[in-house]
Amino acid sequence: MKQAVHFGAGNIGRGFIGALFSQSGYHVTFVDIADQIINQLNEEKQYQVKLATDRQESMTIENVSGLNNMTQENEVIEAIKHATYLTTAIGPNILPRIAPLIAKGLAARVKATDDILYVIACENQISATDLLKGYIQEHLDEDTKAHLADKVHFFNSAVDRIVPLQNNQGSLDVLVEPYYEWVVEASESLPNVEGMTIVSDLAPFIERKLFTVNTGHAVIAYLGYLENKTTIDQTLADEKIVAQVQATLDETGSYLIKQYGLDSDEHQHYINKIINRFKNSYLNDVVTRVGRSPLRKLGPNDRLVRPAIEAKKAGLSYNNLAKAIAAALLFDNKEDEEAVKLQSMIKENGVPHVLKEVSGLDENSELTKEVLSSYNALKK
């Protein structure tokens, strides 16, 4: 049976990428540090993926197992030696931590076989696989790097599926939305995986997704948090917030249309479809889950700051994006480590300094001034 190694055995890994591999005839080895999940995968060897619809359709995911990368390093290396695909869904910040082990696996693999390994980081991050490749190469000698070129192929991708926070303690089953998209940039044929779409240029797809789905989701979460909403669908019952989300996505849309020549009517249809996905009450998606890790989401290349910078460069409106950034700066969830740190930074140094440190924005830039104005207005 074909083999896939997937780093990240959480809900996204099991409910999305791992599930697609299993449905495509692969044995999936999940690599994670969560002992309970790893042990259950090895004991039960299957789980259910349930769709967030009124009918609650489900599918059985089989041919799965697990390894703990902290305690089973040799076994992970062995699995990498025999895999066709190596994928991740662990969060961009964790990629540097798993790179040393992947490097050991690749070094062992290129000595053992000439078969090609396809590596894809499935993260909400532009060029995530390029980043992972760079981290891996830091741990390889020059001879191994030379052998890697023909035997290990790296591909960037864009992924899209809402997997809400869920109380599945003691169960491997995962609730996911019916919609998903997995787009991979490649100029060659890849071994078939059900649900994977191959394109020659990923940029329009990944920016359309990041600046519509991720931007929209974040805006809803941060505005909902300020209005004491609990879930995303409850937040979207507020027409004022819906209008604000639409206005923000109109700004990101104007940039995308100008940058990539997208059809404006088709893109508006895409925006409407995304907002309707967020209204799915069966997801019961919590505002604090979607808004978590605000420092990462306020990064210079992430969903809020990057489109605002690009819109400003293009001479387009960015006022609503500035308001979205301001709302993120006011995310004060005491249970979120990054939110606590963010509020501490603001208290100590002020908003302009934080935008410089976290978002790479000049303290005297027009965008910073616009964000500060919105921040003060929202704070009142």
Contacts in CASP RR format, 6 or more apart in sequence:
PFRMAT RR
TARGET T0000
AUTHOR 0000-0000-0000
METHOD contacts of the structure
MODEL  1
MKQAVHFGAGNIGRGFIGALFSQSGYHVTFVDIADQIINQLNEEKQYQVK
LATDRQESMTIENVSGLNNMTQENEVIEAIKHATYLTTAIGPNILPRIAP
LIAKGLAARVKATDDILYVIACENQISATDLLKGYIQEHLDEDTKAHLAD
KVHFFNSAVDRIVPLQNNQGSLDVLVEPYYEWVVEASESLPNVEGMTIVS
DLAPFIERKLFTVNTGHAVIAYLGYLENKTTIDQTLADEKIVAQVQATLD
ETGSYLIKQYGLDSDEHQHYINKIINRFKNSYLNDVVTRVGRSPLRKLGP
NDRLVRPAIEAKKAGLSYNNLAKAIAAALLFDNKEDEEAVKLQSMIKENG
VPHVLKEVSGLDENSELTKEVLSSYNALKK
1 25 0 8 1.000
1 26 0 8 1.000
1 27 0 8 1.000
1 63 0 8 1.000
2 25 0 8 1.000
2 26 0 8 1.000
2 27 0 8 1.000
2 84 0 8 1.000
2 191 0 8 1.000
3 26 0 8 1.000
3 27 0 8 1.000
3 29 0 8 1.000
3 79 0 8 1.000
3 82 0 8 1.000
3 83 0 8 1.000
3 84 0 8 1.000
3 85 0 8 1.000
4 18 0 8 1.000
4 21 0 8 1.000
4 26 0 8 1.000
4 27 0 8 1.000
4 28 0 8 1.000
4 29 0 8 1.000
4 83 0 8 1.000
4 84 0 8 1.000
4 85 0 8 1.000
4 86 0 8 1.000
4 87 0 8 1.000
5 28 0 8 1.000
5 29 0 8 1.000
5 31 0 8 1.000
5 76 0 8 1.000
5 79 0 8 1.000
5 80 0 8 1.000
5 83 0 8 1.000
5 85 0 8 1.000
5 86 0 8 1.000
5 87 0 8 1.000
6 13 0 8 1.000
6 17 0 8 1.000
6 18 0 8 1.000
6 21 0 8 1.000
6 28 0 8 1.000
6 29 0 8 1.000
6 30 0 8 1.000
6 31 0 8 1.000
6 86 0 8 1.000
6 87 0 8 1.000
6 88 0 8 1.000
6 89 0 8 1.000
7 31 0 8 1.000
7 32 0 8 1.000
7 69 0 8 1.000
7 86 0 8 1.000
7 87 0 8 1.000
7 88 0 8 1.000
7 89 0 8 1.000
7 90 0 8 1.000
7 98 0 8 1.000
7 102 0 8 1.000
8 30 0 8 1.000
8 31 0 8 1.000
8 32 0 8 1.000
8 88 0 8 1.000
8 89 0 8 1.000
8 90 0 8 1.000
9 30 0 8 1.000
9 31 0 8 1.000
9 32 0 8 1.000
9 34 0 8 1.000
9 37 0 8 1.000
9 38 0 8 1.000
9 41 0 8 1.000
9 66 0 8 1.000
10 32 0 8 1.000
10 34 0 8 1.000
10 37 0 8 1.000
10 89 0 8 1.000
11 163 0 8 1.000
11 165 0 8 1.000
11 166 0 8 1.000
11 168 0 8 1.000
11 174 0 8 1.000
11 176 0 8 1.000
12 89 0 8 1.000
12 161 0 8 1.000
12 163 0 8 1.000
13 19 0 8 1.000
13 30 0 8 1.000
13 89 0 8 1.000
14 30 0 8 1.000
14 47 0 8 1.000
14 49 0 8 1.000
14 61 0 8 1.000
14 172 0 8 1.000
14 174 0 8 1.000
15 49 0 8 1.000
15 61 0 8 1.000
15 161 0 8 1.000
15 163 0 8 1.000
15 174 0 8 1.000
15 176 0 8 1.000
16 89 0 8 1.000
16 122 0 8 1.000
16 159 0 8 1.000
16 161 0 8 1.000
16 163 0 8 1.000
16 176 0 8 1.000
16 180 0 8 1.000
16 182 0 8 1.000
17 87 0 8 1.000
17 89 0 8 1.000
17 122 0 8 1.000
17 159 0 8 1.000
17 182 0 8 1.000
18 28 0 8 1.000
18 30 0 8 1.000
18 61 0 8 1.000
18 64 0 8 1.000
18 87 0 8 1.000
19 49 0 8 1.000
19 59 0 8 1.000
19 61 0 8 1.000
19 174 0 8 1.000
20 182 0 8 1.000
20 193 0 8 1.000
20 194 0 8 1.000
20 195 0 8 1.000
20 196 0 8 1.000
21 28 0 8 1.000
21 85 0 8 1.000
21 87 0 8 1.000
21 193 0 8 1.000
22 28 0 8 1.000
22 61 0 8 1.000
22 62 0 8 1.000
22 63 0 8 1.000
22 64 0 8 1.000
23 59 0 8 1.000
23 61 0 8 1.000
23 194 0 8 1.000
24 192 0 8 1.000
24 193 0 8 1.000
24 194 0 8 1.000
25 63 0 8 1.000
26 63 0 8 1.000
26 84 0 8 1.000
26 85 0 8 1.000
26 193 0 8 1.000
27 63 0 8 1.000
27 64 0 8 1.000
27 65 0 8 1.000
28 63 0 8 1.000
28 64 0 8 1.000
28 65 0 8 1.000
29 64 0 8 1.000
29 65 0 8 1.000
29 66 0 8 1.000
29 67 0 8 1.000
29 79 0 8 1.000
29 83 0 8 1.000
30 37 0 8 1.000
30 38 0 8 1.000
30 41 0 8 1.000
30 64 0 8 1.000
30 65 0 8 1.000
30 66 0 8 1.000
30 67 0 8 1.000
31 66 0 8 1.000
31 67 0 8 1.000
31 68 0 8 1.000
31 69 0 8 1.000
31 76 0 8 1.000
31 79 0 8 1.000
31 98 0 8 1.000
32 38 0 8 1.000
32 66 0 8 1.000
32 67 0 8 1.000
32 68 0 8 1.000
32 69 0 8 1.000
33 68 0 8 1.000
33 69 0 8 1.000
33 70 0 8 1.000
35 68 0 8 1.000
36 170 0 8 1.000
37 172 0 8 1.000
38 66 0 8 1.000
38 67 0 8 1.000
38 68 0 8 1.000
40 170 0 8 1.000
40 172 0 8 1.000
41 47 0 8 1.000
41 64 0 8 1.000
41 65 0 8 1.000
41 66 0 8 1.000
41 172 0 8 1.000
42 65 0 8 1.000
42 66 0 8 1.000
44 172 0 8 1.000
45 62 0 8 1.000
45 63 0 8 1.000
45 64 0 8 1.000
45 65 0 8 1.000
46 60 0 8 1.000
46 61 0 8 1.000
46 62 0 8 1.000
46 64 0 8 1.000
46 172 0 8 1.000
47 60 0 8 1.000
47 61 0 8 1.000
47 64 0 8 1.000
47 171 0 8 1.000
47 172 0 8 1.000
47 173 0 8 1.000
47 174 0 8 1.000
48 58 0 8 1.000
48 59 0 8 1.000
48 60 0 8 1.000
48 61 0 8 1.000
48 172 0 8 1.000
48 173 0 8 1.000
48 174 0 8 1.000
49 58 0 8 1.000
49 59 0 8 1.000
49 61 0 8 1.000
49 173 0 8 1.000
49 174 0 8 1.000
49 176 0 8 1.000
50 56 0 8 1.000
50 57 0 8 1.000
50 58 0 8 1.000
50 173 0 8 1.000
50 174 0 8 1.000
50 175 0 8 1.000
50 176 0 8 1.000
51 57 0 8 1.000
51 58 0 8 1.000
51 175 0 8 1.000
51 176 0 8 1.000
51 177 0 8 1.000
51 178 0 8 1.000
52 164 0 8 1.000
52 175 0 8 1.000
52 176 0 8 1.000
52 177 0 8 1.000
52 178 0 8 1.000
52 280 0 8 1.000
52 282 0 8 1.000
52 283 0 8 1.000
53 178 0 8 1.000
53 282 0 8 1.000
54 282 0 8 1.000
56 282 0 8 1.000
58 173 0 8 1.000
67 75 0 8 1.000
67 76 0 8 1.000
67 79 0 8 1.000
69 76 0 8 1.000
69 98 0 8 1.000
69 101 0 8 1.000
73 101 0 8 1.000
73 104 0 8 1.000
76 101 0 8 1.000
76 105 0 8 1.000
77 101 0 8 1.000
77 104 0 8 1.000
77 105 0 8 1.000
77 108 0 8 1.000
78 108 0 8 1.000
80 86 0 8 1.000
80 102 0 8 1.000
80 105 0 8 1.000
80 106 0 8 1.000
80 108 0 8 1.000
80 109 0 8 1.000
80 117 0 8 1.000
81 105 0 8 1.000
81 108 0 8 1.000
81 109 0 8 1.000
81 112 0 8 1.000
81 113 0 8 1.000
83 117 0 8 1.000
84 115 0 8 1.000
84 117 0 8 1.000
84 118 0 8 1.000
84 191 0 8 1.000
85 117 0 8 1.000
85 118 0 8 1.000
85 119 0 8 1.000
85 120 0 8 1.000
85 191 0 8 1.000
85 193 0 8 1.000
86 102 0 8 1.000
86 117 0 8 1.000
86 118 0 8 1.000
86 119 0 8 1.000
86 120 0 8 1.000
87 119 0 8 1.000
87 120 0 8 1.000
87 121 0 8 1.000
87 122 0 8 1.000
88 95 0 8 1.000
88 98 0 8 1.000
88 120 0 8 1.000
88 121 0 8 1.000
88 122 0 8 1.000
88 123 0 8 1.000
88 128 0 8 1.000
88 132 0 8 1.000
89 122 0 8 1.000
89 123 0 8 1.000
89 159 0 8 1.000
90 98 0 8 1.000
90 123 0 8 1.000
91 123 0 8 1.000
91 124 0 8 1.000
91 125 0 8 1.000
92 123 0 8 1.000
92 124 0 8 1.000
92 125 0 8 1.000
92 128 0 8 1.000
92 131 0 8 1.000
92 296 0 8 1.000
93 296 0 8 1.000
95 121 0 8 1.000
95 123 0 8 1.000
95 128 0 8 1.000
95 131 0 8 1.000
95 132 0 8 1.000
95 135 0 8 1.000
96 135 0 8 1.000
99 132 0 8 1.000
99 134 0 8 1.000
99 135 0 8 1.000
99 136 0 8 1.000
99 138 0 8 1.000
99 139 0 8 1.000
100 139 0 8 1.000
102 132 0 8 1.000
102 136 0 8 1.000
103 136 0 8 1.000
103 137 0 8 1.000
103 138 0 8 1.000
103 139 0 8 1.000
103 140 0 8 1.000
104 139 0 8 1.000
106 117 0 8 1.000
106 136 0 8 1.000
106 140 0 8 1.000
106 144 0 8 1.000
106 148 0 8 1.000
106 152 0 8 1.000
107 140 0 8 1.000
107 144 0 8 1.000
109 117 0 8 1.000
109 151 0 8 1.000
109 152 0 8 1.000
110 144 0 8 1.000
110 147 0 8 1.000
110 148 0 8 1.000
110 151 0 8 1.000
110 152 0 8 1.000
111 147 0 8 1.000
113 151 0 8 1.000
114 150 0 8 1.000
114 151 0 8 1.000
115 151 0 8 1.000
116 150 0 8 1.000
116 151 0 8 1.000
116 152 0 8 1.000
116 153 0 8 1.000
117 151 0 8 1.000
117 152 0 8 1.000
117 153 0 8 1.000
118 153 0 8 1.000
118 155 0 8 1.000
118 190 0 8 1.000
118 191 0 8 1.000
119 129 0 8 1.000
119 132 0 8 1.000
119 133 0 8 1.000
119 152 0 8 1.000
119 153 0 8 1.000
119 154 0 8 1.000
119 155 0 8 1.000
120 129 0 8 1.000
120 154 0 8 1.000
120 155 0 8 1.000
120 156 0 8 1.000
120 157 0 8 1.000
120 184 0 8 1.000
121 128 0 8 1.000
121 129 0 8 1.000
121 131 0 8 1.000
121 132 0 8 1.000
121 156 0 8 1.000
121 157 0 8 1.000
122 128 0 8 1.000
122 157 0 8 1.000
122 159 0 8 1.000
122 182 0 8 1.000
123 159 0 8 1.000
124 159 0 8 1.000
124 210 0 8 1.000
124 214 0 8 1.000
124 303 0 8 1.000
125 131 0 8 1.000
125 301 0 8 1.000
125 302 0 8 1.000
126 206 0 8 1.000
126 207 0 8 1.000
126 210 0 8 1.000
126 301 0 8 1.000
127 156 0 8 1.000
128 156 0 8 1.000
128 157 0 8 1.000
129 154 0 8 1.000
129 155 0 8 1.000
129 156 0 8 1.000
129 157 0 8 1.000
130 154 0 8 1.000
130 156 0 8 1.000
132 154 0 8 1.000
133 154 0 8 1.000
137 145 0 8 1.000
140 148 0 8 1.000
153 188 0 8 1.000
155 184 0 8 1.000
155 185 0 8 1.000
155 186 0 8 1.000
155 190 0 8 1.000
156 184 0 8 1.000
156 185 0 8 1.000
156 202 0 8 1.000
156 206 0 8 1.000
157 182 0 8 1.000
157 183 0 8 1.000
157 184 0 8 1.000
157 185 0 8 1.000
157 202 0 8 1.000
157 206 0 8 1.000
158 181 0 8 1.000
158 182 0 8 1.000
158 183 0 8 1.000
158 202 0 8 1.000
158 205 0 8 1.000
158 206 0 8 1.000
158 209 0 8 1.000
158 210 0 8 1.000
159 180 0 8 1.000
159 181 0 8 1.000
159 182 0 8 1.000
159 183 0 8 1.000
160 179 0 8 1.000
160 180 0 8 1.000
160 181 0 8 1.000
160 182 0 8 1.000
160 209 0 8 1.000
160 213 0 8 1.000
161 176 0 8 1.000
161 177 0 8 1.000
161 179 0 8 1.000
161 180 0 8 1.000
161 181 0 8 1.000
162 176 0 8 1.000
162 177 0 8 1.000
162 179 0 8 1.000
162 217 0 8 1.000
162 277 0 8 1.000
162 278 0 8 1.000
162 280 0 8 1.000
162 283 0 8 1.000
162 285 0 8 1.000
163 174 0 8 1.000
163 175 0 8 1.000
163 176 0 8 1.000
163 177 0 8 1.000
164 175 0 8 1.000
164 283 0 8 1.000
164 284 0 8 1.000
164 285 0 8 1.000
164 286 0 8 1.000
164 289 0 8 1.000
165 285 0 8 1.000
165 286 0 8 1.000
165 289 0 8 1.000
166 174 0 8 1.000
166 175 0 8 1.000
168 174 0 8 1.000
168 175 0 8 1.000
175 283 0 8 1.000
177 277 0 8 1.000
177 280 0 8 1.000
177 283 0 8 1.000
179 277 0 8 1.000
180 195 0 8 1.000
181 197 0 8 1.000
181 209 0 8 1.000
182 195 0 8 1.000
182 196 0 8 1.000
182 197 0 8 1.000
183 197 0 8 1.000
183 198 0 8 1.000
183 199 0 8 1.000
183 202 0 8 1.000
183 205 0 8 1.000
183 206 0 8 1.000
183 209 0 8 1.000
184 190 0 8 1.000
184 196 0 8 1.000
184 197 0 8 1.000
184 198 0 8 1.000
184 199 0 8 1.000
184 202 0 8 1.000
185 198 0 8 1.000
185 199 0 8 1.000
185 200 0 8 1.000
185 201 0 8 1.000
185 202 0 8 1.000
186 198 0 8 1.000
186 199 0 8 1.000
186 200 0 8 1.000
187 200 0 8 1.000
189 198 0 8 1.000
190 196 0 8 1.000
190 198 0 8 1.000
199 205 0 8 1.000
203 260 0 8 1.000
204 256 0 8 1.000
204 260 0 8 1.000
204 262 0 8 1.000
207 256 0 8 1.000
207 259 0 8 1.000
207 260 0 8 1.000
208 256 0 8 1.000
208 260 0 8 1.000
208 262 0 8 1.000
208 267 0 8 1.000
208 270 0 8 1.000
210 302 0 8 1.000
210 303 0 8 1.000
210 306 0 8 1.000
211 252 0 8 1.000
211 253 0 8 1.000
211 255 0 8 1.000
211 256 0 8 1.000
211 303 0 8 1.000
211 306 0 8 1.000
211 307 0 8 1.000
212 249 0 8 1.000
212 252 0 8 1.000
212 253 0 8 1.000
212 256 0 8 1.000
212 270 0 8 1.000
212 271 0 8 1.000
212 274 0 8 1.000
213 274 0 8 1.000
214 302 0 8 1.000
214 303 0 8 1.000
215 248 0 8 1.000
215 249 0 8 1.000
215 252 0 8 1.000
215 303 0 8 1.000
215 304 0 8 1.000
215 307 0 8 1.000
215 321 0 8 1.000
215 324 0 8 1.000
216 245 0 8 1.000
216 248 0 8 1.000
216 249 0 8 1.000
216 274 0 8 1.000
216 275 0 8 1.000
216 278 0 8 1.000
216 303 0 8 1.000
217 232 0 8 1.000
217 278 0 8 1.000
217 290 0 8 1.000
218 290 0 8 1.000
218 291 0 8 1.000
218 297 0 8 1.000
218 303 0 8 1.000
218 304 0 8 1.000
218 324 0 8 1.000
218 328 0 8 1.000
219 244 0 8 1.000
219 245 0 8 1.000
219 248 0 8 1.000
219 249 0 8 1.000
219 304 0 8 1.000
219 324 0 8 1.000
219 327 0 8 1.000
220 232 0 8 1.000
220 235 0 8 1.000
220 236 0 8 1.000
220 241 0 8 1.000
220 245 0 8 1.000
220 278 0 8 1.000
220 287 0 8 1.000
220 290 0 8 1.000
221 232 0 8 1.000
221 235 0 8 1.000
221 287 0 8 1.000
221 288 0 8 1.000
221 290 0 8 1.000
221 291 0 8 1.000
221 331 0 8 1.000
222 291 0 8 1.000
222 294 0 8 1.000
222 324 0 8 1.000
222 327 0 8 1.000
222 328 0 8 1.000
222 330 0 8 1.000
222 331 0 8 1.000
223 235 0 8 1.000
223 241 0 8 1.000
223 244 0 8 1.000
223 245 0 8 1.000
223 324 0 8 1.000
223 327 0 8 1.000
224 235 0 8 1.000
224 238 0 8 1.000
224 241 0 8 1.000
224 287 0 8 1.000
225 287 0 8 1.000
225 288 0 8 1.000
225 291 0 8 1.000
225 327 0 8 1.000
225 330 0 8 1.000
225 331 0 8 1.000
225 333 0 8 1.000
226 327 0 8 1.000
226 330 0 8 1.000
226 378 0 8 1.000
227 235 0 8 1.000
227 238 0 8 1.000
227 241 0 8 1.000
229 235 0 8 1.000
229 238 0 8 1.000
229 287 0 8 1.000
230 286 0 8 1.000
230 287 0 8 1.000
231 281 0 8 1.000
231 284 0 8 1.000
231 285 0 8 1.000
231 286 0 8 1.000
231 287 0 8 1.000
232 278 0 8 1.000
232 279 0 8 1.000
232 283 0 8 1.000
232 285 0 8 1.000
232 286 0 8 1.000
232 287 0 8 1.000
232 290 0 8 1.000
233 278 0 8 1.000
233 279 0 8 1.000
233 280 0 8 1.000
233 281 0 8 1.000
233 283 0 8 1.000
233 284 0 8 1.000
233 285 0 8 1.000
235 241 0 8 1.000
235 287 0 8 1.000
236 242 0 8 1.000
236 245 0 8 1.000
236 275 0 8 1.000
236 278 0 8 1.000
236 279 0 8 1.000
242 275 0 8 1.000
244 320 0 8 1.000
244 323 0 8 1.000
245 275 0 8 1.000
246 271 0 8 1.000
246 275 0 8 1.000
247 320 0 8 1.000
248 320 0 8 1.000
248 321 0 8 1.000
248 323 0 8 1.000
248 324 0 8 1.000
249 271 0 8 1.000
249 274 0 8 1.000
249 275 0 8 1.000
250 271 0 8 1.000
250 320 0 8 1.000
251 307 0 8 1.000
251 308 0 8 1.000
251 311 0 8 1.000
251 316 0 8 1.000
251 317 0 8 1.000
251 318 0 8 1.000
251 319 0 8 1.000
251 320 0 8 1.000
251 321 0 8 1.000
252 307 0 8 1.000
252 311 0 8 1.000
252 321 0 8 1.000
253 262 0 8 1.000
253 267 0 8 1.000
253 271 0 8 1.000
254 311 0 8 1.000
254 314 0 8 1.000
254 316 0 8 1.000
254 317 0 8 1.000
255 307 0 8 1.000
255 310 0 8 1.000
255 311 0 8 1.000
255 314 0 8 1.000
255 316 0 8 1.000
256 262 0 8 1.000
256 267 0 8 1.000
257 263 0 8 1.000
257 264 0 8 1.000
257 267 0 8 1.000
258 314 0 8 1.000
258 316 0 8 1.000
259 310 0 8 1.000
259 314 0 8 1.000
278 285 0 8 1.000
288 333 0 8 1.000
288 335 0 8 1.000
288 336 0 8 1.000
291 297 0 8 1.000
291 328 0 8 1.000
291 331 0 8 1.000
291 333 0 8 1.000
291 336 0 8 1.000
292 333 0 8 1.000
292 336 0 8 1.000
292 338 0 8 1.000
292 339 0 8 1.000
293 336 0 8 1.000
293 338 0 8 1.000
294 328 0 8 1.000
294 329 0 8 1.000
294 331 0 8 1.000
294 336 0 8 1.000
294 338 0 8 1.000
294 339 0 8 1.000
294 342 0 8 1.000
295 338 0 8 1.000
295 341 0 8 1.000
295 342 0 8 1.000
295 358 0 8 1.000
296 302 0 8 1.000
296 338 0 8 1.000
297 303 0 8 1.000
297 304 0 8 1.000
297 328 0 8 1.000
298 304 0 8 1.000
298 305 0 8 1.000
298 325 0 8 1.000
298 328 0 8 1.000
298 329 0 8 1.000
298 342 0 8 1.000
298 355 0 8 1.000
298 358 0 8 1.000
298 359 0 8 1.000
299 305 0 8 1.000
299 306 0 8 1.000
299 358 0 8 1.000
299 359 0 8 1.000
299 360 0 8 1.000
300 306 0 8 1.000
300 309 0 8 1.000
300 359 0 8 1.000
300 360 0 8 1.000
300 361 0 8 1.000
304 321 0 8 1.000
304 324 0 8 1.000
304 325 0 8 1.000
304 328 0 8 1.000
305 325 0 8 1.000
305 359 0 8 1.000
305 360 0 8 1.000
305 361 0 8 1.000
307 318 0 8 1.000
307 321 0 8 1.000
308 318 0 8 1.000
308 321 0 8 1.000
308 322 0 8 1.000
308 325 0 8 1.000
308 367 0 8 1.000
309 361 0 8 1.000
309 367 0 8 1.000
311 317 0 8 1.000
311 318 0 8 1.000
311 321 0 8 1.000
312 318 0 8 1.000
312 366 0 8 1.000
312 367 0 8 1.000
318 367 0 8 1.000
318 370 0 8 1.000
319 370 0 8 1.000
322 367 0 8 1.000
322 370 0 8 1.000
322 371 0 8 1.000
322 373 0 8 1.000
322 374 0 8 1.000
323 374 0 8 1.000
323 378 0 8 1.000
325 355 0 8 1.000
325 359 0 8 1.000
325 371 0 8 1.000
325 374 0 8 1.000
326 371 0 8 1.000
326 372 0 8 1.000
326 374 0 8 1.000
326 375 0 8 1.000
326 377 0 8 1.000
326 378 0 8 1.000
327 374 0 8 1.000
327 378 0 8 1.000
329 342 0 8 1.000
329 346 0 8 1.000
329 351 0 8 1.000
329 354 0 8 1.000
329 371 0 8 1.000
329 375 0 8 1.000
330 375 0 8 1.000
330 378 0 8 1.000
330 379 0 8 1.000
331 339 0 8 1.000
331 342 0 8 1.000
332 339 0 8 1.000
332 343 0 8 1.000
333 339 0 8 1.000
333 340 0 8 1.000
334 340 0 8 1.000
342 354 0 8 1.000
342 358 0 8 1.000
345 353 0 8 1.000
345 354 0 8 1.000
345 357 0 8 1.000
345 358 0 8 1.000
346 354 0 8 1.000
349 357 0 8 1.000
351 368 0 8 1.000
351 371 0 8 1.000
351 372 0 8 1.000
351 375 0 8 1.000
352 363 0 8 1.000
352 364 0 8 1.000
352 368 0 8 1.000
352 372 0 8 1.000
353 363 0 8 1.000
355 361 0 8 1.000
355 363 0 8 1.000
355 368 0 8 1.000
355 371 0 8 1.000
356 362 0 8 1.000
356 363 0 8 1.000
356 368 0 8 1.000
361 367 0 8 1.000
361 368 0 8 1.000
361 371 0 8 1.000
362 368 0 8 1.000
END
